[in-house]
Structures are given as structure tokens and as C-alpha cells.
Amino acid sequence: MHRRAVTRFGSADTGKADKAAGCYPLAEEAKPSAAGAGPVLRAGLTAGAVAGVLSGLPSTFHALITGRDPLAAARAAGNLLLPADAPPGALLAAGGLAHVVVSLGWGTVLAVAVRRTSLRSWAAPAVGVAAGAAIAAVDLGLLAHGPAGRRWPLIRALPVGPQVADHLAFGAVAGAVLRRRG
């Protein structure tokens, strides 16, 4: 026995259905095309890599001027993966790995954010600096110096100002790379 689908929309309900359908974007408008994902991912990884290499300059410069250990921040990043009492060499290696992963991740997030804004490409560095400030607020404010920060005493021990400068530098450099990549 076959049943036919019964529609309940009469002529009076058709207007409601059309109005409801107009509230939602078409499938091709709702998602970026798959072809556009590759270039955005490559741009984000490139921006994250370049910014990751250069963004540590403010805190390194500060450490050298103040007589602090210039590798303390790198070992502190290792505290994300290892306990604070791990050997310094292991912390340094883990810090390098953590920094690469975090930098590539944030670079990709920034590339997607810049692509989705209506701002022109010349605004990418400004968007990057704003993103760097937001990343600093999350990384340093909420995580490192919030309740979860007890797990990362090496990060908490770093001077905050130079770390914020590193995050702003990351955003600015990533934004500039994204601007060049169009």
C-alpha cells in the first residue's frame, strides 16, 4: 500500500512558508566554498608561522635588557605540556612544539576571521592587533592568571607586559602577512 505525502499548506499558509524560507540563506551562501578553504588554510598557516617566529622578539628583547633569562618564556610555554619541574631541556623542546601548534592555530583562526569580515585587506594588520589583544586576554588573563593558571606556574612567573607585547606583535605580523597574501 502506497501513501501519498499530504501537505498542510493551503493558499493562506503559502505566504508564511515563503517568509520563513527567506529567513535562511541558500546552501551556497551559508558555507564558504570548499575551493576557498585551501587558500585560507595556507594563508593562516603561513601567517601563524611567520608571526610565531617574530612574535617573541618583544619579550626576548625585554629579557636581555633587564638581565633575565631570554629562554624563560620558551620554557614556560613548555609548561603547557610538561610539569614545571621537568628538566629545562625537555621544557624548552616542549615549549617549541607548543608554540608552533598554538601559533599555527591562532594564525588560521585569524585568517578565517579576516576573510569573513567586510574589511578591506589593508585593515588586516589592525584586525591582527585587535586579535592579538583578544588572544592575550584569553591566554594570559583567563588561562595563565585565572584559576587554571595554577597548572602553569612558569607562565604565571613571566612579566605580563612583555608577554602582552608578544601577543600584539603576533597579531600585527600575522595581519600583515594576511594582507600581503590578499
Order of alpha helices (4+ residues) and beta strands (2+ residues): alpha-alpha-alpha-alpha-alpha-alpha-alpha-alpha-alpha
